[in-house]
Amino acid sequence: MTFAQLVTTIVGLIDYVVVPLIFSLAFLAFLWGVFNYFILGATDEGKHEEGRQFVIYGLLGLVVLFSVWGLVNVVLATFGI
């Protein structure tokens, strides 16, 4: 196995397994925040605030993930990996 094949295998593993898993976790955090904010936090101010924080962190995580993932794919396409 050459170095280029090794790099391609590692990048493929990260791109097709790790990144979707991280996206899923960020989306689940967002959904948990929405659930806490609207359903559990309807009467409890503490849950309301906790849900709000989860929504913010989930959205922030998704934005950062999409940005980094896009930049990485641009770099990979530029170098032909």
N, CA, C and O atoms as CSV, one atom per row, in Angstrom:
chain,resi,resn,atom,element,x,y,z
A,1,MET,N,N,0.853,-1.182,0.000
A,1,MET,CA,C,0.000,0.000,0.000
A,1,MET,C,C,0.889,1.232,0.000
A,1,MET,O,O,1.803,1.362,0.815
A,2,THR,N,N,0.604,2.125,-0.925
A,2,THR,CA,C,1.395,3.338,-1.017
A,2,THR,C,C,0.865,4.384,-0.042
A,2,THR,O,O,-0.211,4.243,0.539
A,3,PHE,N,N,1.652,5.425,0.110
A,3,PHE,CA,C,1.261,6.497,1.020
A,3,PHE,C,C,-0.018,7.177,0.545
A,3,PHE,O,O,-0.875,7.522,1.358
A,4,ALA,N,N,-0.152,7.373,-0.762
A,4,ALA,CA,C,-1.348,8.021,-1.305
A,4,ALA,C,C,-2.590,7.171,-1.050
A,4,ALA,O,O,-3.655,7.708,-0.744
A,5,GLN,N,N,-2.464,5.860,-1.172
A,5,GLN,CA,C,-3.599,4.979,-0.889
A,5,GLN,C,C,-3.968,5.028,0.592
A,5,GLN,O,O,-5.147,5.024,0.945
A,6,LEU,N,N,-2.957,5.074,1.451
A,6,LEU,CA,C,-3.205,5.157,2.892
A,6,LEU,C,C,-3.941,6.452,3.237
A,6,LEU,O,O,-4.908,6.439,3.997
A,7,VAL,N,N,-3.480,7.563,2.678
A,7,VAL,CA,C,-4.119,8.854,2.928
A,7,VAL,C,C,-5.546,8.837,2.400
A,7,VAL,O,O,-6.455,9.327,3.069
A,8,THR,N,N,-5.758,8.282,1.212
A,8,THR,CA,C,-7.100,8.206,0.637
A,8,THR,C,C,-8.022,7.357,1.502
A,8,THR,O,O,-9.190,7.700,1.682
A,9,THR,N,N,-7.510,6.258,2.037
A,9,THR,CA,C,-8.311,5.400,2.905
A,9,THR,C,C,-8.685,6.121,4.192
A,9,THR,O,O,-9.834,6.051,4.627
A,10,ILE,N,N,-7.747,6.801,4.794
A,10,ILE,CA,C,-8.008,7.524,6.042
A,10,ILE,C,C,-8.990,8.666,5.803
A,10,ILE,O,O,-9.914,8.864,6.592
A,11,VAL,N,N,-8.799,9.411,4.729
A,11,VAL,CA,C,-9.702,10.523,4.405
A,11,VAL,C,C,-11.102,9.989,4.117
A,11,VAL,O,O,-12.092,10.587,4.538
A,12,GLY,N,N,-11.192,8.871,3.404
A,12,GLY,CA,C,-12.493,8.262,3.126
A,12,GLY,C,C,-13.188,7.826,4.398
A,12,GLY,O,O,-14.395,8.021,4.542
A,13,LEU,N,N,-12.443,7.235,5.327
A,13,LEU,CA,C,-13.011,6.817,6.604
A,13,LEU,C,C,-13.540,8.015,7.381
A,13,LEU,O,O,-14.643,7.975,7.927
A,14,ILE,N,N,-12.762,9.057,7.426
A,14,ILE,CA,C,-13.183,10.264,8.142
A,14,ILE,C,C,-14.385,10.892,7.447
A,14,ILE,O,O,-15.343,11.307,8.099
A,15,ASP,N,N,-14.328,10.958,6.119
A,15,ASP,CA,C,-15.370,11.649,5.356
A,15,ASP,C,C,-16.696,10.896,5.350
A,15,ASP,O,O,-17.756,11.522,5.317
A,16,TYR,N,N,-16.657,9.569,5.381
A,16,TYR,CA,C,-17.893,8.794,5.259
A,16,TYR,C,C,-18.373,8.161,6.553
A,16,TYR,O,O,-19.491,7.647,6.598
A,17,VAL,N,N,-17.563,8.180,7.609
A,17,VAL,CA,C,-17.988,7.574,8.869
A,17,VAL,C,C,-17.977,8.596,10.007
A,17,VAL,O,O,-18.995,8.797,10.670
A,18,VAL,N,N,-16.855,9.228,10.231
A,18,VAL,CA,C,-16.688,10.106,11.387
A,18,VAL,C,C,-17.508,11.390,11.235
A,18,VAL,O,O,-18.220,11.782,12.159
A,19,VAL,N,N,-17.412,12.036,10.087
A,19,VAL,CA,C,-18.111,13.312,9.890
A,19,VAL,C,C,-19.628,13.152,9.994
A,19,VAL,O,O,-20.267,13.944,10.687
A,20,PRO,N,N,-20.236,12.152,9.328
A,20,PRO,CA,C,-21.699,11.995,9.514
A,20,PRO,C,C,-22.086,11.690,10.954
A,20,PRO,O,O,-23.147,12.119,11.407
A,21,LEU,N,N,-21.252,10.962,11.677
A,21,LEU,CA,C,-21.533,10.685,13.087
A,21,LEU,C,C,-21.531,11.977,13.907
A,21,LEU,O,O,-22.408,12.180,14.747
A,22,ILE,N,N,-20.571,12.829,13.669
A,22,ILE,CA,C,-20.490,14.100,14.388
A,22,ILE,C,C,-21.663,15.004,14.015
A,22,ILE,O,O,-22.239,15.663,14.881
A,23,PHE,N,N,-22.021,15.037,12.715
A,23,PHE,CA,C,-23.192,15.797,12.296
A,23,PHE,C,C,-24.448,15.287,12.993
A,23,PHE,O,O,-25.284,16.075,13.436
A,24,SER,N,N,-24.574,13.973,13.088
A,24,SER,CA,C,-25.745,13.383,13.755
A,24,SER,C,C,-25.809,13.787,15.216
A,24,SER,O,O,-26.883,14.110,15.722
A,25,LEU,N,N,-24.683,13.775,15.894
A,25,LEU,CA,C,-24.654,14.172,17.303
A,25,LEU,C,C,-25.028,15.643,17.486
A,25,LEU,O,O,-25.757,15.990,18.416
A,26,ALA,N,N,-24.533,16.497,16.607
A,26,ALA,CA,C,-24.877,17.920,16.693
A,26,ALA,C,C,-26.367,18.127,16.419
A,26,ALA,O,O,-27.012,18.941,17.080
A,27,PHE,N,N,-26.909,17.400,15.455
A,27,PHE,CA,C,-28.331,17.519,15.149
A,27,PHE,C,C,-29.181,16.990,16.302
A,27,PHE,O,O,-30.220,17.568,16.622
A,28,LEU,N,N,-28.748,15.899,16.924
A,28,LEU,CA,C,-29.473,15.375,18.090
A,28,LEU,C,C,-29.442,16.359,19.258
A,28,LEU,O,O,-30.428,16.497,19.981
A,29,ALA,N,N,-28.312,17.042,19.443
A,29,ALA,CA,C,-28.239,18.068,20.492
A,29,ALA,C,C,-29.228,19.188,20.198
A,29,ALA,O,O,-29.890,19.689,21.106
A,30,PHE,N,N,-29.330,19.583,18.931
A,30,PHE,CA,C,-30.297,20.605,18.540
A,30,PHE,C,C,-31.726,20.135,18.818
A,30,PHE,O,O,-32.526,20.874,19.391
A,31,LEU,N,N,-32.043,18.906,18.410
A,31,LEU,CA,C,-33.392,18.381,18.637
A,31,LEU,C,C,-33.711,18.248,20.121
A,31,LEU,O,O,-34.838,18.510,20.541
A,32,TRP,N,N,-32.729,17.844,20.912
A,32,TRP,CA,C,-32.940,17.738,22.361
A,32,TRP,C,C,-33.234,19.116,22.950
A,32,TRP,O,O,-34.076,19.254,23.837
A,33,GLY,N,N,-32.535,20.127,22.451
A,33,GLY,CA,C,-32.785,21.489,22.909
A,33,GLY,C,C,-34.179,21.960,22.544
A,33,GLY,O,O,-34.852,22.597,23.355
A,34,VAL,N,N,-34.619,21.656,21.338
A,34,VAL,CA,C,-35.974,22.031,20.925
A,34,VAL,C,C,-36.996,21.318,21.804
A,34,VAL,O,O,-37.976,21.924,22.236
A,35,PHE,N,N,-36.771,20.035,22.070
A,35,PHE,CA,C,-37.675,19.269,22.929
A,35,PHE,C,C,-37.728,19.865,24.338
A,35,PHE,O,O,-38.805,20.033,24.910
A,36,ASN,N,N,-36.554,20.180,24.888
A,36,ASN,CA,C,-36.510,20.794,26.220
A,36,ASN,C,C,-37.169,22.170,26.238
A,36,ASN,O,O,-37.860,22.516,27.196
A,37,TYR,N,N,-36.962,22.937,25.204
A,37,TYR,CA,C,-37.467,24.306,25.170
A,37,TYR,C,C,-38.989,24.339,25.057
A,37,TYR,O,O,-39.653,25.069,25.793
A,38,PHE,N,N,-39.533,23.560,24.149
A,38,PHE,CA,C,-40.963,23.656,23.872
A,38,PHE,C,C,-41.822,22.690,24.678
A,38,PHE,O,O,-42.947,23.033,25.041
A,39,ILE,N,N,-41.322,21.494,24.968
A,39,ILE,CA,C,-42.166,20.501,25.625
A,39,ILE,C,C,-41.870,20.427,27.118
A,39,ILE,O,O,-42.766,20.639,27.936
A,40,LEU,N,N,-40.638,20.132,27.481
A,40,LEU,CA,C,-40.314,20.023,28.902
A,40,LEU,C,C,-40.239,21.388,29.581
A,40,LEU,O,O,-40.528,21.509,30.771
A,41,GLY,N,N,-39.856,22.403,28.832
A,41,GLY,CA,C,-39.676,23.722,29.417
A,41,GLY,C,C,-40.890,24.602,29.340
A,41,GLY,O,O,-40.810,25.796,29.627
A,42,ALA,N,N,-42.014,24.038,28.957
A,42,ALA,CA,C,-43.222,24.853,28.817
A,42,ALA,C,C,-43.609,25.505,30.139
A,42,ALA,O,O,-44.085,26.640,30.159
A,43,THR,N,N,-43.407,24.788,31.245
A,43,THR,CA,C,-43.772,25.348,32.548
A,43,THR,C,C,-42.562,25.553,33.454
A,43,THR,O,O,-42.635,26.317,34.417
A,44,ASP,N,N,-41.460,24.887,33.161
A,44,ASP,CA,C,-40.263,24.954,34.008
A,44,ASP,C,C,-39.231,25.882,33.366
A,44,ASP,O,O,-38.716,25.590,32.286
A,45,GLU,N,N,-38.936,26.981,34.020
A,45,GLU,CA,C,-38.000,27.967,33.479
A,45,GLU,C,C,-36.584,27.399,33.356
A,45,GLU,O,O,-35.853,27.773,32.439
A,46,GLY,N,N,-36.187,26.505,34.260
A,46,GLY,CA,C,-34.858,25.895,34.194
A,46,GLY,C,C,-34.697,25.045,32.948
A,46,GLY,O,O,-33.675,25.124,32.266
A,47,LYS,N,N,-35.699,24.232,32.647
A,47,LYS,CA,C,-35.666,23.410,31.434
A,47,LYS,C,C,-35.740,24.286,30.186
A,47,LYS,O,O,-35.132,23.978,29.161
A,48,HIS,N,N,-36.481,25.364,30.286
A,48,HIS,CA,C,-36.603,26.307,29.178
A,48,HIS,C,C,-35.217,26.867,28.820
A,48,HIS,O,O,-34.839,26.906,27.649
A,49,GLU,N,N,-34.483,27.289,29.820
A,49,GLU,CA,C,-33.143,27.848,29.603
A,49,GLU,C,C,-32.170,26.766,29.127
A,49,GLU,O,O,-31.344,27.018,28.250
A,50,GLU,N,N,-32.266,25.568,29.701
A,50,GLU,CA,C,-31.398,24.459,29.270
A,50,GLU,C,C,-31.659,24.122,27.800
A,50,GLU,O,O,-30.721,23.887,27.039
A,51,GLY,N,N,-32.922,24.099,27.407
A,51,GLY,CA,C,-33.271,23.835,26.018
A,51,GLY,C,C,-32.736,24.900,25.085
A,51,GLY,O,O,-32.258,24.601,23.991
A,52,ARG,N,N,-32.819,26.137,25.523
A,52,ARG,CA,C,-32.306,27.251,24.719
A,52,ARG,C,C,-30.809,27.110,24.489
A,52,ARG,O,O,-30.324,27.342,23.382
A,53,GLN,N,N,-30.082,26.735,25.521
A,53,GLN,CA,C,-28.640,26.548,25.393
A,53,GLN,C,C,-28.316,25.402,24.426
A,53,GLN,O,O,-27.406,25.522,23.605
A,54,PHE,N,N,-29.056,24.296,24.521
A,54,PHE,CA,C,-28.825,23.175,23.616
A,54,PHE,C,C,-29.102,23.567,22.164
A,54,PHE,O,O,-28.371,23.159,21.261
A,55,VAL,N,N,-30.151,24.354,21.939
A,55,VAL,CA,C,-30.461,24.810,20.586
A,55,VAL,C,C,-29.320,25.665,20.048
A,55,VAL,O,O,-28.888,25.482,18.910
A,56,ILE,N,N,-28.840,26.583,20.850
A,56,ILE,CA,C,-27.743,27.462,20.422
A,56,ILE,C,C,-26.483,26.659,20.144
A,56,ILE,O,O,-25.851,26.842,19.104
A,57,TYR,N,N,-26.107,25.765,21.069
A,57,TYR,CA,C,-24.901,24.965,20.869
A,57,TYR,C,C,-25.042,24.007,19.693
A,57,TYR,O,O,-24.081,23.784,18.957
A,58,GLY,N,N,-26.225,23.441,19.511
A,58,GLY,CA,C,-26.446,22.546,18.379
A,58,GLY,C,C,-26.322,23.272,17.059
A,58,GLY,O,O,-25.674,22.780,16.135
A,59,LEU,N,N,-26.943,24.447,16.961
A,59,LEU,CA,C,-26.844,25.229,15.728
A,59,LEU,C,C,-25.425,25.716,15.482
A,59,LEU,O,O,-24.943,25.678,14.350
A,60,LEU,N,N,-24.759,26.169,16.520
A,60,LEU,CA,C,-23.379,26.613,16.385
A,60,LEU,C,C,-22.485,25.456,15.933
A,60,LEU,O,O,-21.624,25.627,15.070
A,61,GLY,N,N,-22.696,24.292,16.521
A,61,GLY,CA,C,-21.927,23.112,16.117
A,61,GLY,C,C,-22.167,22.748,14.669
A,61,GLY,O,O,-21.223,22.417,13.951
A,62,LEU,N,N,-23.418,22.801,14.223
A,62,LEU,CA,C,-23.723,22.480,12.824
A,62,LEU,C,C,-23.085,23.482,11.865
A,62,LEU,O,O,-22.569,23.094,10.816
A,63,VAL,N,N,-23.116,24.750,12.212
A,63,VAL,CA,C,-22.506,25.773,11.356
A,63,VAL,C,C,-21.001,25.561,11.255
A,63,VAL,O,O,-20.434,25.621,10.164
A,64,VAL,N,N,-20.361,25.315,12.377
A,64,VAL,CA,C,-18.912,25.084,12.376
A,64,VAL,C,C,-18.580,23.814,11.589
A,64,VAL,O,O,-17.640,23.799,10.796
A,65,LEU,N,N,-19.350,22.758,11.811
A,65,LEU,CA,C,-19.104,21.507,11.096
A,65,LEU,C,C,-19.262,21.668,9.594
A,65,LEU,O,O,-18.421,21.194,8.831
A,66,PHE,N,N,-20.330,22.332,9.158
A,66,PHE,CA,C,-20.521,22.542,7.718
A,66,PHE,C,C,-19.387,23.378,7.135
A,66,PHE,O,O,-18.929,23.105,6.026
A,67,SER,N,N,-18.936,24.376,7.853
A,67,SER,CA,C,-17.852,25.234,7.370
A,67,SER,C,C,-16.557,24.460,7.230
A,67,SER,O,O,-15.898,24.522,6.192
A,68,VAL,N,N,-16.195,23.739,8.263
A,68,VAL,CA,C,-14.937,22.985,8.234
A,68,VAL,C,C,-15.010,21.875,7.191
A,68,VAL,O,O,-14.048,21.653,6.455
A,69,TRP,N,N,-16.139,21.179,7.121
A,69,TRP,CA,C,-16.293,20.103,6.153
A,69,TRP,C,C,-16.175,20.638,4.732
A,69,TRP,O,O,-15.552,20.003,3.881
A,70,GLY,N,N,-16.763,21.791,4.469
A,70,GLY,CA,C,-16.657,22.403,3.150
A,70,GLY,C,C,-15.235,22.797,2.813
A,70,GLY,O,O,-14.767,22.562,1.699
A,71,LEU,N,N,-14.546,23.395,3.769
A,71,LEU,CA,C,-13.151,23.786,3.533
A,71,LEU,C,C,-12.261,22.572,3.281
A,71,LEU,O,O,-11.404,22.600,2.397
A,72,VAL,N,N,-12.459,21.520,4.045
A,72,VAL,CA,C,-11.664,20.305,3.855
A,72,VAL,C,C,-11.916,19.717,2.476
A,72,VAL,O,O,-10.972,19.301,1.804
A,73,ASN,N,N,-13.158,19.674,2.045
A,73,ASN,CA,C,-13.461,19.131,0.726
A,73,ASN,C,C,-12.908,20.000,-0.398
A,73,ASN,O,O,-12.508,19.476,-1.437
A,74,VAL,N,N,-12.877,21.320,-0.210
A,74,VAL,CA,C,-12.261,22.192,-1.185
A,74,VAL,C,C,-10.758,21.910,-1.285
A,74,VAL,O,O,-10.207,21.828,-2.382
A,75,VAL,N,N,-10.114,21.767,-0.150
A,75,VAL,CA,C,-8.672,21.472,-0.137
A,75,VAL,C,C,-8.402,20.111,-0.795
A,75,VAL,O,O,-7.473,19.975,-1.591
A,76,LEU,N,N,-9.219,19.111,-0.457
A,76,LEU,CA,C,-9.030,17.788,-1.048
A,76,LEU,C,C,-9.237,17.819,-2.550
A,76,LEU,O,O,-8.481,17.185,-3.285
A,77,ALA,N,N,-10.238,18.540,-3.022
A,77,ALA,CA,C,-10.488,18.634,-4.448
A,77,ALA,C,C,-9.363,19.416,-5.151
A,77,ALA,O,O,-9.026,19.124,-6.298
A,78,THR,N,N,-8.798,20.392,-4.469
A,78,THR,CA,C,-7.718,21.176,-5.057
A,78,THR,C,C,-6.481,20.328,-5.281
A,78,THR,O,O,-5.827,20.438,-6.318
A,79,PHE,N,N,-6.156,19.475,-4.307
A,79,PHE,CA,C,-4.975,18.632,-4.425
A,79,PHE,C,C,-5.257,17.283,-5.065
A,79,PHE,O,O,-4.336,16.486,-5.246
A,80,GLY,N,N,-6.504,17.011,-5.409
A,80,GLY,CA,C,-6.860,15.782,-6.105
A,80,GLY,C,C,-6.794,14.530,-5.258
A,80,GLY,O,O,-6.525,13.444,-5.770
A,81,ILE,N,N,-7.033,14.669,-3.990
A,81,ILE,CA,C,-6.984,13.494,-3.082
A,81,ILE,C,C,-8.341,12.845,-3.068
A,81,ILE,O,O,-8.540,11.844,-2.380
